[in-house]
Amino acid sequence: MSGKVPRERMAELRRGSKLRQRLQMEIEEASQSVQVTEDDLRYQYQQLSYVQSYELDPVKRQREISYWQSSIGQLEGQMSTLRHRLAIALQDLQDFEEATAEVTERANREEQK
């Protein structure tokens, strides 16, 4: 080769770069969603603790406790989904990196022949 990258290889590299960027963006978005949800859960646990400790009216106390427990349950379900989404995005990026390394290695071996 004369130092030039063939046109079809350049197209593959550009597509690969765009895919890597998309996967990294997906990971960043999923990480941010997990962080926001963790913050929301912390807040809701604090609210639940406050109601359990300081609400004197038994009817209102039970209603508030039920509300916060339900809300926490929903957020924990959402958190599970978000963590799963993040794990999949991380695995996709790792698979992509491994495949890219394999293709590059194969191309280098063929180039040396």
N, C-alpha and C positions, 0 to 999 in steps of 0.2 A: 504494500500500500504506500501511497505517496503522501501520507499525512492527512489526506482528506477522508472524511467519513462519508460512506455511501448514503445517497438520498434516503433510501428506505430505512437504513439504520438510524438516521437523524430523526425521521418521523417516529420510529419506535421509542427513541430516547425522549422525545417531546411528550409523547403519550404517557410514558412511564413517569416522567416528571410531574405531569398534571395529576396522574393517579396518586402519586406519593403526596402531593400537596393536598388533594382532596381527603386522603386518609388522615393526614396530620390535622387538618381542620376538623374532621369528624372527632378525632381523639380530643382535641382542645375543647370543642363544644360539649362533648360528653363529660369531660373532667370538670368543666365549669358547672354543668347541670348537677353533677354529684355534689360539688362544693356548696352550691346554693341550697340544695335539698338537705344536706347535713346541717347547714346553718338554720334552716326552717325547723328541722327536727329538734335541734338544741333549744330553740326558742319555745317550741310547743311543750317540750318536757319541762322547761322552766315554768311555763304557765300552769301546767298540770300540777306541778309541785306547789306552786303558790296557792292554787285553789284548794288543794288537799290540806294545806297548812293553815290558811287564813280565812277561808269562807265559813261564816258562822251559820248561815241559814242552811239547814240540812237539805231542803228541796233544791235550792239553787246550787248548793255544793254538788249534789249528785248529778244534776243536769249538766253543770260545767265539767265535771269529771268525765261524764259520758261523752260530751262533745270533744274534749281534748284527746281522750283515748281513741275515739273514732278517727279523728283527724290524724293522729300519730300513726294509726294502723294504715291509713291510706298513703301517707308519706313513706312509710316503711316499704309498702308494696311498690310504690313509684321508685324508691331507692334501689330496690332489687332489680327492677327493669333497667334503670340507668347504669348500674354497675355491670349488668350483663351486656348492655350496649357498648360500654367502654371496653370490656374484655374482648368482645368480638372485634372492635375497631383495632385494638392493639394486636390481636392475632392476625388480622388482615394485613396490617402494616408489616408485621414480622414475616408473614408468608410472602408478601410482595418483595421484601428485601432479600429473602433467601432465593426466590426465583430470579430476581435481577442478578444476584451474585452468580448463580448457576449459569445463566445465559451469558454473562460477561466472561466467565471462566471458559465456557464452551467456545465462544467466539475467539478468545485469545488462543486457545489450543488449535482451532482451525486456521487461524491466521499464521501460526508458527509452522504449519505443515508445508 
